[in-house]
């Protein structure tokens, strides 16, 4: 298990666990990041990570990406 921020660009990953405070977990779940879901990093730009989750592109900070374990 590793943080999403360390995953290889373009590689499909399965979300194992979401960390952080209850508010952070809820926010990430609202964006589509749920345990068991697929996620793929599209690109990393200036401290942000662009990911494909549930057929949608979402930009999250690298800090948030560290709370998502794959």
Secondary structure in CASP SS format (residue, H / E / C, confidence):
PFRMAT SS
TARGET T0000
AUTHOR 0000-0000-0000
METHOD secondary structure of the structure
MODEL  1
X C 1.00
X C 1.00
X E 1.00
X H 1.00
X H 1.00
X H 1.00
X C 1.00
X C 1.00
X C 1.00
X C 1.00
X C 1.00
X E 1.00
X E 1.00
X E 1.00
X C 1.00
X C 1.00
X E 1.00
X E 1.00
X C 1.00
X C 1.00
X C 1.00
X H 1.00
X H 1.00
X H 1.00
X H 1.00
X H 1.00
X H 1.00
X H 1.00
X H 1.00
X H 1.00
X H 1.00
X C 1.00
X C 1.00
X C 1.00
X C 1.00
X C 1.00
X C 1.00
X E 1.00
X E 1.00
X E 1.00
X E 1.00
X E 1.00
X E 1.00
X E 1.00
X E 1.00
X C 1.00
X C 1.00
X E 1.00
X E 1.00
X E 1.00
X E 1.00
X E 1.00
X E 1.00
X C 1.00
X C 1.00
X E 1.00
X E 1.00
X E 1.00
X E 1.00
X E 1.00
X E 1.00
X H 1.00
X H 1.00
X H 1.00
X H 1.00
X C 1.00
X C 1.00
X E 1.00
X E 1.00
X C 1.00
END
